[in-house]
Amino acid sequence: MSTRTAHQQPDTHDWRFATAPGGLPLIGHAVLMARRPMEFLSSLPAHGDLVELRLGPNRAYLPCHPDLVQQVLLNARVYDTGGPVKEKARPILGNGLITSDWADHRRQRRLVQPAFHTSRLPTYAEVMQDESDAEALAWEAGRAIDVNHTMQALTARVTARALFTTEIAGNAVAEIQHCLPIIVHGAYRQAMDPTGLLAKLPLAANRRFDEALTRMHRLIDQMVEGYRRSDEDRGDLLSALLTAEDPETGGRLNDQEVHDQVMTLLLAGIETTASALAWTFHLLGSNPEVEAALHAEVDEVLAGRPPVYADIPRLDYSRRVFTEALRLYPPAWLYTRTTTEATELGGRPLPPNSDILISPYVLHHNAELFKDPESFDPDRWLPERAKDVARGYYLPFGAGSRKCIGDVFGMTEATLALATIAGRWRLRPVPGARIRPRPHMSLSSGPLPMVPEPR
């Protein structure tokens, strides 16, 4: 529950501006951002509503108050995608939904949106349920698994089968599973280097990154070319992208645009949902009361069978569990915007090309916005309590025109996976395992060993 209600929000003349402490000559706060970014950023709301920091020679601004965050996210024309993360991501993702500028993004969104229409969800849900059930059946009682790796494999199979028809997806999954972690970690490493020199060094990590990126681009090109040749609607995401027409112009995506959207959907669809699911099982393993309540709901609703799409409205507690895990460990923990013109934020004049850092993690862990923010409490999302979570406090999928296009897809996938696995297994933490957030392009748990116990 918030301690600051909507009618108590400070006026613009009350905004507090501060400069982040701990900056060093020349490099500014780059070391703090590289070594402990979440702790550093989470300390900044105590200093001001808008806090300036330096990454190398560049200044950046972190809005710490949800009203200022909303001002940025809901005005995509003035606060366009940009900043160091975007500039490092563009060579990887191309000009897809995450990296495209405002004008391109509007057109792309219109073309990609039909692929995620609610009418398609039941078909995607069949894939989600099938793969989740196969995963749950593959585990052995008492044999430890790396839950993070397992969830990455699961979401890779789901995303590949949703993107590509089944007979093609099987061949693509192994390549995606090999290349994607290397690309994600390499991209984050480069994004956090303010000098830009790291990517140019003859390091083994850079060679692995370049090779994995080349292989992923080749795979996607082959997929797009094969679909173009067949000229057949296979009922999957790639077919939807190839056949989509702009309702305003009648135009379609060209091959490079389709390629960039597929690359974006693979990175966004696999890494983020997998990380959130891994954190969910970690939290359940540490909170037996919540785990027991989840199992009680699954047993009552499903009575021992796997869930299907029609069960989701009745899996309310399962959904709240995942919603709370997203609050504590939002996969998109940090992203950037850049001003396209001179503007003002929190009473502070900002020139064009000012970098803005947006951190859902900082908002979600702010005690002024959430009561007991470090506690895992799915019931904070009961209707009578969730009404106290004002707009802009909770942003696991972003907001505005750039809100994650696959938010409903991801929530559906996670709810089905969670209910399927919880129907068969308890996951027990391995004693002595040290689990800590690893901020890459998404907020990963890193290796997460847990032992399945049959229910």
Secondary structure in CASP SS format (residue, H / E / C, confidence):
PFRMAT SS
TARGET T0000
AUTHOR 0000-0000-0000
METHOD secondary structure of the structure
MODEL  1
M C 1.00
S C 1.00
T C 1.00
R C 1.00
T C 1.00
A H 1.00
H H 1.00
Q H 1.00
Q C 1.00
P C 1.00
D C 1.00
T H 1.00
H H 1.00
D H 1.00
W C 1.00
R C 1.00
F E 1.00
A E 1.00
T E 1.00
A C 1.00
P C 1.00
G C 1.00
G C 1.00
L E 1.00
P C 1.00
L C 1.00
I C 1.00
G E 1.00
H C 1.00
A H 1.00
V H 1.00
L H 1.00
M H 1.00
A H 1.00
R H 1.00
R C 1.00
P H 1.00
M H 1.00
E H 1.00
F H 1.00
L H 1.00
S H 1.00
S C 1.00
L H 1.00
P H 1.00
A H 1.00
H C 1.00
G C 1.00
D C 1.00
L E 1.00
V E 1.00
E E 1.00
L E 1.00
R E 1.00
L E 1.00
G C 1.00
P C 1.00
N E 1.00
R E 1.00
A E 1.00
Y E 1.00
L E 1.00
P E 1.00
C C 1.00
H C 1.00
P H 1.00
D H 1.00
L H 1.00
V H 1.00
Q H 1.00
Q H 1.00
V H 1.00
L H 1.00
L C 1.00
N C 1.00
A C 1.00
R C 1.00
V C 1.00
Y E 1.00
D E 1.00
T E 1.00
G C 1.00
G H 1.00
P H 1.00
V H 1.00
K H 1.00
E H 1.00
K H 1.00
A H 1.00
R H 1.00
P H 1.00
I H 1.00
L H 1.00
G C 1.00
N C 1.00
G C 1.00
L C 1.00
I C 1.00
T C 1.00
S C 1.00
D C 1.00
W H 1.00
A H 1.00
D H 1.00
H H 1.00
R H 1.00
R H 1.00
Q H 1.00
R H 1.00
R H 1.00
L H 1.00
V H 1.00
Q H 1.00
P H 1.00
A H 1.00
F H 1.00
H C 1.00
T H 1.00
S H 1.00
R H 1.00
L H 1.00
P H 1.00
T H 1.00
Y H 1.00
A H 1.00
E H 1.00
V H 1.00
M H 1.00
Q H 1.00
D H 1.00
E H 1.00
S H 1.00
D H 1.00
A H 1.00
E H 1.00
A H 1.00
L H 1.00
A H 1.00
W C 1.00
E C 1.00
A C 1.00
G C 1.00
R C 1.00
A C 1.00
I E 1.00
D E 1.00
V H 1.00
N H 1.00
H H 1.00
T H 1.00
M H 1.00
Q H 1.00
A H 1.00
L H 1.00
T H 1.00
A H 1.00
R H 1.00
V H 1.00
T H 1.00
A H 1.00
R H 1.00
A H 1.00
L H 1.00
F C 1.00
T C 1.00
T H 1.00
E H 1.00
I H 1.00
A H 1.00
G H 1.00
N H 1.00
A H 1.00
V H 1.00
A H 1.00
E H 1.00
I H 1.00
Q H 1.00
H H 1.00
C H 1.00
L H 1.00
P H 1.00
I H 1.00
I H 1.00
V H 1.00
H H 1.00
G H 1.00
A H 1.00
Y H 1.00
R H 1.00
Q H 1.00
A H 1.00
M C 1.00
D C 1.00
P C 1.00
T C 1.00
G C 1.00
L C 1.00
L H 1.00
A H 1.00
K H 1.00
L C 1.00
P C 1.00
L C 1.00
A H 1.00
A H 1.00
N H 1.00
R H 1.00
R H 1.00
F H 1.00
D H 1.00
E H 1.00
A H 1.00
L H 1.00
T H 1.00
R H 1.00
M H 1.00
H H 1.00
R H 1.00
L H 1.00
I H 1.00
D H 1.00
Q H 1.00
M H 1.00
V H 1.00
E H 1.00
G H 1.00
Y H 1.00
R H 1.00
R H 1.00
S H 1.00
D C 1.00
E C 1.00
D C 1.00
R C 1.00
G C 1.00
D C 1.00
L H 1.00
L H 1.00
S H 1.00
A H 1.00
L H 1.00
L H 1.00
T H 1.00
A C 1.00
E C 1.00
D C 1.00
P C 1.00
E C 1.00
T C 1.00
G C 1.00
G C 1.00
R C 1.00
L C 1.00
N C 1.00
D H 1.00
Q H 1.00
E H 1.00
V H 1.00
H H 1.00
D H 1.00
Q H 1.00
V H 1.00
M H 1.00
T H 1.00
L H 1.00
L H 1.00
L H 1.00
A H 1.00
G H 1.00
I H 1.00
E H 1.00
T H 1.00
T H 1.00
A H 1.00
S H 1.00
A H 1.00
L H 1.00
A H 1.00
W H 1.00
T H 1.00
F H 1.00
H H 1.00
L H 1.00
L H 1.00
G H 1.00
S H 1.00
N C 1.00
P H 1.00
E H 1.00
V H 1.00
E H 1.00
A H 1.00
A H 1.00
L H 1.00
H H 1.00
A H 1.00
E H 1.00
V H 1.00
D H 1.00
E H 1.00
V H 1.00
L H 1.00
A C 1.00
G C 1.00
R C 1.00
P C 1.00
P C 1.00
V C 1.00
Y H 1.00
A H 1.00
D H 1.00
I H 1.00
P H 1.00
R H 1.00
L C 1.00
D H 1.00
Y H 1.00
S H 1.00
R H 1.00
R H 1.00
V H 1.00
F H 1.00
T H 1.00
E H 1.00
A H 1.00
L H 1.00
R H 1.00
L H 1.00
Y C 1.00
P C 1.00
P C 1.00
A C 1.00
W C 1.00
L C 1.00
Y E 1.00
T E 1.00
R E 1.00
T E 1.00
T E 1.00
T C 1.00
E C 1.00
A C 1.00
T E 1.00
E E 1.00
L E 1.00
G C 1.00
G C 1.00
R E 1.00
P E 1.00
L E 1.00
P C 1.00
P C 1.00
N C 1.00
S C 1.00
D E 1.00
I E 1.00
L E 1.00
I E 1.00
S C 1.00
P H 1.00
Y H 1.00
V H 1.00
L H 1.00
H H 1.00
H C 1.00
N C 1.00
A C 1.00
E C 1.00
L C 1.00
F C 1.00
K C 1.00
D C 1.00
P C 1.00
E C 1.00
S C 1.00
F C 1.00
D C 1.00
P H 1.00
D H 1.00
R H 1.00
W H 1.00
L C 1.00
P H 1.00
E H 1.00
R H 1.00
A H 1.00
K C 1.00
D C 1.00
V C 1.00
A C 1.00
R C 1.00
G C 1.00
Y C 1.00
Y C 1.00
L C 1.00
P C 1.00
F C 1.00
G C 1.00
A C 1.00
G H 1.00
S H 1.00
R H 1.00
K C 1.00
C C 1.00
I C 1.00
G C 1.00
D H 1.00
V H 1.00
F H 1.00
G H 1.00
M H 1.00
T H 1.00
E H 1.00
A H 1.00
T H 1.00
L H 1.00
A H 1.00
L H 1.00
A H 1.00
T H 1.00
I H 1.00
A H 1.00
G C 1.00
R C 1.00
W E 1.00
R E 1.00
L E 1.00
R E 1.00
P E 1.00
V C 1.00
P C 1.00
G C 1.00
A C 1.00
R C 1.00
I C 1.00
R C 1.00
P C 1.00
R E 1.00
P E 1.00
H C 1.00
M C 1.00
S C 1.00
L E 1.00
S E 1.00
S C 1.00
G C 1.00
P C 1.00
L C 1.00
P E 1.00
M E 1.00
V E 1.00
P E 1.00
E E 1.00
P E 1.00
R C 1.00
END
